[in-house]
Amino acid sequence: MKHILSEALELDTSGQKRFLDSACADDADLRAEVDLLLAHRVETDGDLMEQCAADVSLLRLDTDDANDFTTRNRVGPYRILHEIGRGGMGAVYLAERDDEHYRQRVAIKLIKPGLGGDVIRRRFRNETQILAELSHANIARLFDAGETTDGQPYLVMEYVEGSPINQYCNDNQLSIEQRLNLFCTVCAALQYAHQHLVIHRDIKPGNILVTSDGGPKIVDFGIAKLLEQGADLTATAMPFMTPQYASPEQLRGESVTTATDVYSLGVVLYELLSGRLPYRFKSRVPHEIAKAICDDDPERPSVAIAGLNGEKPQVSKRRKRLHPDLDNIVLMAMRKEP
């Protein structure tokens, strides 16, 4: 992958597309990895290239290895039930504690063995420390952590069964007021994390789950960094994010602060109010998404919702309740300057 990335960095945008169409051929995973690195404008510096290659390799978890793990069936007192997701650092499994002490369903997150070496292990230990220090009703809790008998690090976390916040709002046809009340609860939880010097760095609807009782939970602080550790907080050093919700400074590879989470919250609120994302992307290629977010000015949510085709009655009612102050709040959160 590294030689393909090096050659692509020497080309302009149109040349990159032609080259990658040929070099990656039918390997969609490889193409996605290279596109992701190009989106963060990775330099061809040797050390940085090695670091980025190690980071992005985590996005390619081998299915056979994952299945090998599930056949082992247990991690300590926890019995593995099935895989429920994959992320930048590893796979996540639904598990159940079934020893003589108590029964409880949990989510177990593992790093694939052999990926990233000491760098990834340190990052994993940081995640453990971060989650252990966060105790809030609207943030998924950490229950346990350790390593398997063959040295594979794992986290045992609260299993949150719920829907992404945008899906929950739409499925339940929530009013503007109800959406704002739900969103304010999310803001309070994130403010708590910020007060504890923790940045989430990947705020998006899929990481804000609403349970059956209507309570939101922020999940996956796995790519957060403790501000006081003085670690490198640039996007190029750790390119794990969801581009559609990422801030301009993340996409440009600049320093990340709590303002980065505020920007992403603004995108989530924009979507909750208007029913769509703030930018019109010409394609789903990461560098095209990055260009739109860094250069284009989004419409006001009240204008965006008015432009929806086939407007349903509940959408029409929501549009009429969109006060200009809500437009101003969203666009202030989404300013290009942190």
Salt bridges, closest charged atoms under 4 A:
ASP21 OD2 - LYS17 NZ 3.23
ASP21 OD1 - ARG31 NH1 2.79
ASP27 OD1 - ARG60 NH2 3.76
GLU33 OE2 - ARG60 NE 2.79
ASP35 OD2 - ARG31 NE 3.30
GLU50 OE2 - LYS2 NZ 2.60
ASP55 OD1 - ARG123 NH1 2.78
ASP65 OD2 - LYS112 NZ 3.40
GLU83 OE2 - ARG86 NE 2.75
GLU96 OE1 - ARG79 NH2 2.74
ASP98 OD1 - ARG74 NH2 3.01
ASP98 OD2 - ARG79 NE 3.18
ASP99 OD2 - ARG97 NH2 2.84
GLU100 OE2 - HIS101 NE2 3.75
GLU127 OE2 - LYS109 NZ 3.44
GLU147 OE2 - ARG121 NH1 3.04
ASP150 OD2 - ARG72 NH1 3.22
GLU158 OE1 - ARG141 NE 3.39
GLU158 OE2 - LYS217 NZ 2.91
GLU177 OE2 - ARG321 NH2 2.23
ASP202 OD2 - LYS204 NZ 3.65
ASP220 OD1 - LYS109 NZ 3.35
GLU254 OE2 - ARG252 NE 3.03
ASP261 OD2 - HIS194 NE2 2.77
GLU288 OE2 - HIS287 NE2 3.77
ASP295 OD2 - LYS291 NZ 3.89
GLU299 OE1 - ARG276 NH2 2.53
GLU311 OE2 - ARG319 NH2 3.30
ASP325 OD2 - HIS323 ND1 3.79
ASP327 OD2 - ARG300 NH1 3.87
GLU337 OE1 - ARG335 NH2 3.44
